[in-house]
Amino acid sequence: MLRWCAIVLLVCTGAFGNPTPEMPAAYDTIIIGMGAAGCTAASTLSKAGKKVLALEAMDRIGGRVNTVPFGDGVVEVGAEWIHGTEQSRVYNLAIQNNVSVLPQDIDFEVYRSDGSIGDKKVLNELMTFSLSVIDDPPETPEPLGQFITRRLKDYMKEKYPALLADQDFIDNLLEFLDLVIDNYESSNSWNEVSTESKYTELGGYQHMSWHRHGYKTLFEILLNTYKNGPGYPNLDIKLKKEVTQIAWPQDPTQDVVVTCKDGSSYKAKNVIVTVSLGVLKERHSHLFSPALPQEKVTSIQKVSMGVVGKVIFIFENRWVAENVSSFAFLWRNEDRRALGPDEGWWPNIAATSSPMGNPAGLTLWTVGDMAKLVETLPEDVVKRKAMELIRRFMGKNRTIPEPIAMLRSSWYSNPYTRGSYSYDNLSTPQYPHARATLAEPLVDSSGAPRVLFAGEATDNTHFSTVHGATDTGFREANRLLTKAKL
């Protein structure tokens, strides 16, 4: 799993289509949101000759993918990797366009909170085992953390009985593994995640990096602007267009009407809504007219949306080993108890990584409620305290320089995302069809789809990933194209 990946590209509307005055007034389809799902839907429909309008609330495309030029390279503030290389729309697009993507090793070097070096071999073995048992769930669903803990202790009883007897090590190992799972799932706790899940990994390497190309390249390929491509003349993209209402008719002769915060409105035969689950949770009650059916509202309420956050530093030069890209932080109970009140979010940062798009960078990962907190702290506080944390773990036998710049994510406080990605919670066994229900279109009296839904949360097996999001955009575009042929 570990499914984060990302893009920024500040763009003007004309970069992706002809200027607005030359576009027709009526559209076949309006797409709301230009992340991975929206861009895939727009690309698919445009290639088929449809007249498409894309409305994006932010001032850039990419959604929860955000490549930012930073220092002498790029960093990913959102999604980081392509997860799997087999039957992956994202990986295939890269290869078909001769874009190199590189595997990133995520085996951890281990540091303790007293500055000592931990046992890399043992920690990575126990982490690999813990992740592997997810594929062998119990017959009766239970909290994932509870299940992993039980299986891990049985394993350690046979192989590492002395470590199992070390309560300090066990406490902090379980805290670390909890945070690893939370980074995979975007959960606040591994005991909020159900062992029952339809999530399926694609085959092949799970951490393929766009490195210096940046994840933004995927969107350039999708929108036909890669290597100065001309875009699609029948695709009109409008940025900074926050949608406030989608009025969908029961009468087959009427159009869907989409109204924006700036007072503008647009008509089309149908609309594909690709906003995040977090946005749907916050806005569904006043976004749709008529209101959504109760079963779809229930699905929106029951599927969870989590937060994965990043604090990214750039240094003048790389100071970590060239052959290592991931670092684990393992606390000792004594050091944890001694933390001050302004350091309460420190233990939530279990790991750091070196972004392949900028070797002089270092990314600190945080999740859940603590990720939300870090978004709200003053920037100078985050920078100072995060560097204190890095020096505490990694600076015992070396001098760590001051960073020359810092970026941090704000996926929860961003009103157009309200989180990072969805996960299967403890309600999943009671609502096994929630994602499928979320994906069902709203139809008019003739049965024609008028409001369609795409985005990672609507994919039954590949939710939380960029490839899952692109698959849903393709799915909904083809729903319309197939319907048009009937």
C-alpha positions in Angstrom: 0.0 0.0 0.0 2.0 3.2 1.1 0.1 5.0 -1.5 1.1 8.6 -1.5 2.2 10.3 -4.7 2.1 14.3 -6.0 2.1 17.8 -8.6 2.1 21.5 -8.8 2.1 23.3 -12.0 0.6 26.8 -11.9 -1.1 27.1 -15.3 -3.2 29.4 -17.2 -6.3 28.2 -18.9 -4.9 28.6 -22.4 -2.2 26.1 -21.7 -4.6 23.2 -22.0 -7.1 24.3 -24.7 -8.1 27.2 -26.8 -8.9 30.5 -25.1 -12.4 30.6 -23.7 -14.0 33.0 -26.3 -13.3 30.5 -29.0 -15.0 27.7 -27.1 -18.6 26.7 -27.8 -21.2 27.8 -25.3 -22.7 24.3 -24.8 -20.8 21.2 -23.7 -21.3 17.5 -23.8 -19.8 17.0 -20.3 -18.7 19.2 -17.5 -15.9 17.7 -15.2 -15.6 19.1 -11.7 -12.1 18.7 -10.3 -9.0 18.2 -12.3 -7.0 15.7 -10.3 -6.0 12.3 -11.6 -9.6 11.2 -12.1 -10.8 14.4 -13.7 -7.8 14.7 -16.1 -8.2 11.1 -17.2 -11.9 11.6 -17.8 -11.2 14.8 -19.7 -8.6 13.2 -21.8 -10.7 10.2 -22.6 -13.8 12.2 -23.6 -11.7 14.8 -25.6 -10.0 12.1 -27.6 -13.5 10.7 -28.4 -14.4 14.1 -29.9 -16.7 15.3 -27.1 -16.9 19.0 -26.1 -15.7 19.1 -22.5 -15.5 21.8 -19.9 -13.3 21.2 -16.8 -13.9 23.4 -13.7 -11.1 23.3 -11.1 -11.4 25.2 -7.8 -7.7 25.6 -7.2 -5.3 27.7 -9.3 -3.6 24.5 -10.6 -4.4 21.1 -11.9 -3.3 17.9 -10.2 -5.6 17.7 -7.1 -3.9 15.7 -4.4 -0.8 15.4 -6.7 1.4 18.4 -6.4 4.9 18.6 -7.9 6.7 21.7 -6.6 10.0 23.1 -8.0 12.2 23.3 -4.9 15.9 24.0 -4.7 17.8 22.3 -7.5 15.0 19.9 -8.4 11.4 19.1 -7.5 9.5 17.6 -4.6 6.1 15.9 -4.2 3.9 17.6 -1.7 1.2 15.1 -2.3 1.4 11.7 -4.0 4.9 10.4 -4.1 5.0 7.1 -6.0 3.5 4.8 -8.6 2.3 1.8 -6.6 2.8 -1.2 -8.9 3.9 -1.7 -12.4 1.6 -4.4 -13.7 -1.7 -3.4 -15.3 -1.1 0.2 -14.1 -2.6 2.9 -16.3 -0.1 5.4 -14.7 3.0 3.3 -15.2 2.0 2.4 -18.7 1.5 6.1 -19.7 5.0 6.8 -18.4 6.6 3.9 -20.4 4.5 4.6 -23.5 5.8 8.2 -23.5 9.5 7.2 -22.8 9.5 8.8 -19.4 11.9 7.0 -17.1 10.6 6.1 -13.6 12.9 4.6 -11.0 12.4 2.2 -8.1 13.0 3.7 -4.7 14.3 1.5 -1.9 12.3 2.1 1.3 14.3 -0.2 3.7 14.9 1.9 6.8 18.1 2.9 8.5 17.1 2.9 12.2 17.8 5.7 14.7 16.8 5.7 18.4 15.7 8.7 20.4 19.0 8.8 22.3 20.9 9.1 19.0 22.1 5.5 18.9 21.8 3.4 15.8 19.1 0.7 15.8 19.1 -2.8 14.3 18.1 -2.2 10.7 17.9 -5.9 9.8 15.6 -6.8 12.7 13.3 -3.7 12.3 12.8 -4.2 8.5 12.2 -7.9 9.0 9.5 -7.3 11.6 7.9 -4.5 9.5 7.9 -6.7 6.4 6.3 -9.5 8.4 3.6 -7.2 9.9 2.7 -5.9 6.4 2.6 -9.4 5.0 0.0 -10.7 7.5 -2.5 -8.1 6.1 -2.9 -10.4 3.1 -4.0 -13.2 5.4 -6.9 -11.7 7.4 -8.9 -13.4 10.1 -12.3 -14.9 9.2 -14.0 -12.6 11.7 -13.1 -8.9 10.9 -11.3 -7.1 13.7 -9.1 -3.9 14.1 -6.0 -4.2 12.0 -3.6 -3.2 14.7 -5.0 -5.8 17.1 -4.6 -8.5 14.5 -1.0 -7.5 13.5 0.1 -7.2 17.1 -1.1 -10.8 17.9 0.5 -12.3 14.8 3.7 -10.3 15.4 4.1 -11.4 19.0 3.6 -15.1 17.9 6.3 -14.6 15.3 8.7 -13.0 17.8 8.0 -15.7 20.4 9.6 -18.2 18.0 12.4 -16.0 16.5 13.1 -13.1 18.9 12.1 -14.2 22.4 14.6 -11.9 24.1 13.3 -8.9 22.2 9.7 -9.9 23.1 10.6 -9.7 26.7 12.0 -6.1 26.3 8.8 -4.1 27.1 10.4 -0.8 26.2 11.3 -2.1 22.7 7.9 -3.8 22.2 6.0 -0.6 23.2 8.0 1.5 20.8 8.1 -1.1 18.0 4.3 -1.2 18.1 4.0 2.6 18.1 6.3 2.7 15.0 4.4 0.0 13.2 1.1 1.7 14.0 2.4 4.9 12.3 3.7 2.8 9.3 0.2 1.4 8.8 -1.3 4.9 9.3 0.9 6.2 6.5 -0.3 3.3 4.3 -3.9 3.9 5.1 -4.0 7.6 6.0 -5.7 6.5 9.3 -5.3 8.1 12.7 -4.7 4.7 14.3 -4.2 1.2 12.9 -7.1 0.1 15.2 -9.4 2.3 13.2 -8.7 0.2 10.1 -10.6 -3.1 9.4 -8.9 -6.3 8.5 -11.7 -6.8 6.0 -10.8 -4.8 2.9 -11.1 -5.3 -0.9 -7.9 -3.3 -1.5 -5.6 -5.1 -3.9 -2.0 -4.3 -4.7 -1.0 -4.2 -8.4 1.9 -6.5 -9.2 5.4 -5.3 -9.6 7.5 -2.8 -7.7 5.4 -0.7 -5.3 7.5 2.5 -5.0 8.3 3.8 -8.5 9.4 7.4 -8.5 9.0 10.1 -11.2 12.2 11.6 -9.7 13.2 14.8 -11.5 10.4 14.5 -14.0 7.9 15.0 -11.2 4.4 13.5 -11.0 3.2 16.5 -12.9 4.4 14.7 -16.0 1.4 12.4 -15.7 -1.0 15.3 -16.2 1.0 16.7 -19.1 0.7 13.4 -20.8 -3.0 13.1 -20.0 -3.8 16.6 -21.3 -1.6 16.3 -24.4 0.7 19.1 -23.3 3.8 16.9 -22.7 6.8 18.1 -24.6 4.9 21.2 -25.8 1.9 19.2 -27.1 -1.0 21.3 -28.3 -3.6 20.1 -25.8 -7.1 19.3 -26.9 -9.0 22.0 -28.8 -12.4 20.6 -27.6 -11.3 20.8 -23.9 -11.8 24.0 -22.0 -10.2 24.2 -18.6 -11.1 26.9 -16.2 -9.1 27.4 -12.9 -10.2 29.0 -9.7 -13.8 27.9 -10.4 -15.3 26.7 -7.1 -18.6 24.9 -7.8 -21.4 25.7 -5.4 -24.4 23.9 -7.0 -25.0 21.1 -9.4 -28.7 21.1 -10.6 -29.5 17.9 -12.3 -32.8 17.3 -14.0 -35.2 14.4 -14.2 -36.5 15.6 -17.5 -34.3 14.1 -20.3 -34.7 17.2 -22.5 -33.1 19.5 -19.9 -29.4 20.1 -19.2 -27.4 19.8 -16.0 -26.6 23.3 -14.7 -23.4 23.9 -12.8 -23.1 27.2 -10.8 -19.9 28.6 -9.5 -19.1 30.8 -6.5 -18.2 33.7 -8.8 -21.8 33.7 -10.2 -21.0 32.0 -13.5 -23.0 29.0 -14.6 -22.6 26.4 -17.3 -24.8 23.8 -19.0 -24.1 20.3 -20.3 -25.8 17.0 -20.9 -24.0 15.5 -17.9 -21.4 16.2 -15.3 -18.6 14.0 -13.8 -17.9 14.9 -10.1 -14.4 14.0 -9.1 -14.0 16.0 -5.9 -12.5 14.2 -2.9 -14.5 12.3 -0.4 -13.5 14.9 2.2 -15.2 17.6 0.1 -18.3 15.5 -0.4 -18.5 14.9 3.3 -18.5 18.7 3.9 -20.6 19.9 1.0 -22.9 17.2 -0.3 -26.0 18.5 1.5 -26.0 21.8 -0.4 -24.0 20.9 -3.5 -26.6 18.8 -5.3 -30.1 19.8 -6.3 -32.1 17.7 -5.9 -30.3 16.3 -2.9 -28.4 13.0 -3.1 -30.4 9.8 -2.4 -30.0 8.5 1.1 -27.9 5.4 0.2 -25.3 7.6 -1.4 -25.2 9.9 1.6 -24.8 6.9 3.9 -21.8 5.8 1.8 -20.2 9.3 2.0 -20.6 9.2 5.8 -19.4 5.6 6.3 -16.2 5.6 4.3 -13.3 7.3 6.1 -11.1 10.1 4.7 -7.6 10.4 6.4 -4.7 12.8 6.4 -1.0 12.2 5.5 1.2 15.2 5.9 4.7 16.2 4.9 7.3 18.6 6.1 10.0 18.9 3.4 13.4 20.5 3.9 16.0 21.4 1.3 19.6 21.7 2.3 22.5 23.3 0.4 24.0 19.8 0.0 22.9 16.2 0.7 24.2 15.2 4.1 22.7 11.7 4.3 24.3 8.6 2.7 23.9 8.4 -1.0 22.7 4.8 -0.9 20.0 5.3 1.8 16.7 7.0 1.2 14.5 6.1 4.2 15.1 6.6 8.0 13.0 5.2 10.9 12.8 6.9 14.3 12.3 4.6 17.2 11.6 6.2 20.6 12.6 4.9 24.0 9.9 5.2 26.7 12.1 7.3 28.9 12.7 9.9 26.2 9.0 9.9 25.2 7.9 10.7 28.7 10.4 13.6 28.9 8.9 15.5 25.9 7.5 19.0 26.5 4.0 20.1 25.7 5.1 21.7 22.4 6.8 18.5 21.3 3.7 16.3 21.6 3.5 15.8 17.8 7.1 14.6 17.6 6.4 10.9 18.2 3.9 11.0 15.3 6.8 11.4 12.9 8.0 7.8 12.6 10.1 8.2 9.4 11.8 10.5 7.0 12.7 9.9 3.3 14.9 11.5 0.7 12.9 12.7 -2.3 14.3 11.3 -5.6 13.5 14.5 -7.4 15.9 16.4 -5.1 18.7 14.5 -3.4 19.4 17.5 -1.1 15.9 17.2 0.4 14.5 15.4 3.4 10.8 14.7 3.9 9.2 14.1 7.3 5.9 12.1 7.3 3.1 12.7 9.7 -0.5 11.3 9.9 -3.9 11.7 11.4 -4.7 14.3 14.1 -1.1 15.3 14.4 -0.8 16.0 10.7 -3.8 18.3 11.1 -2.1 20.0 14.0 1.2 20.5 12.2 -0.8 22.3 9.4 -1.9 24.9 11.9 1.4 25.6 13.7 3.4 28.7 12.8 6.0 28.0 10.1 9.0 29.0 12.2 7.9 26.7 15.0 7.5 23.7 12.6 10.9 24.4 11.1 12.7 24.8 14.4 11.1 21.8 16.2 11.4 19.5 13.2 15.1 20.2 12.9 15.4 19.6 16.7 13.8 16.2 16.1 16.1 15.3 13.2 19.2 16.3 15.2 18.0 14.3 18.2 17.8 11.1 16.2 20.4 11.6 13.4 22.9 14.1 14.7 24.8 12.3 17.4 27.9 11.7 15.3 27.6 14.4 12.7 26.8 18.1 12.3 23.5 18.6 10.5 23.3 21.9 8.7 20.4 24.3 8.7 17.9 23.9 5.8 17.8 26.6 3.2 14.0 26.2 2.7 10.9 24.4 4.0 7.6 23.3 2.5 4.7 21.6 4.3 1.4 20.1 3.0 -2.0 21.4 4.0 -4.3 18.7 2.7 -6.7 18.8 5.6 -7.0 22.6 5.9 -7.3 23.0 2.1 -11.1 23.4 1.5 -10.8 21.7 -1.9 -9.3 18.5 -0.6 -10.1 18.1 3.2 -7.8 15.2 3.5 -5.4 12.9 1.6 -7.2 9.7 0.7 -9.8 7.2 1.9 -9.4 3.9 3.8 -11.5 1.0 5.0 -12.6 1.5 8.6 -14.3 -0.7 11.2 -17.7 0.0 9.5 -16.6 -1.6 6.3 -17.9 -5.1 7.1 -21.3 -3.6 7.7 -21.3 -1.5 4.5 -19.3 -3.7 2.0 -20.9 -1.9 -1.0 -20.3 1.6 0.1 -17.7 2.5 -2.5 -19.8 0.9 -5.3 -22.8 2.9 -4.1 -20.7 6.1 -4.1 -19.7 5.4 -7.7 -23.3 4.9 -9.0 -24.5 7.7 -11.3 -27.6 9.8 -10.8 -30.0 9.2 -13.7 -32.9 11.0 -15.2 -36.4 9.6 -15.9 -35.1 7.9 -19.0 -32.3 6.1 -17.1 -29.6 8.3 -18.7 -26.7 9.2 -16.4 -26.7 12.9 -15.6 -24.3 13.1 -12.6 -21.4 10.7 -12.5 -18.9 10.1 -9.7 -15.1 9.4 -10.0 -12.1 9.7 -7.7 -10.0 7.2 -5.6 -12.7 6.7 -3.0 -15.1 5.3 -5.7 -12.7 2.4 -6.6 -13.4 -0.9 -4.8 -9.9 -2.3 -5.0 -7.4 0.5 -5.8 -8.8 3.3 -3.6 -6.1 5.6 -2.1 -3.9 5.5 -5.2 -3.3 7.6 -8.2 -3.8 4.6 -10.5 -7.1 3.9 -8.8 -8.2 7.5 -9.4 -7.2 7.4 -13.1 -9.1 4.1 -13.5 -12.3 5.7 -12.2 -12.0 8.7 -14.5 -11.6 6.3 -17.4 -14.6 4.2 -16.1 -17.0 7.2 -16.0 -15.9 8.6 -19.3 -16.5 5.3 -20.9 -19.8 4.9 -19.2 -20.9 8.0 -21.2 -19.3 6.9 -24.4 -20.8 3.5 -24.2 -24.2 5.0 -23.4 -23.9 7.3 -26.4 -23.4 4.3 -28.8 -26.5 2.5 -27.6 
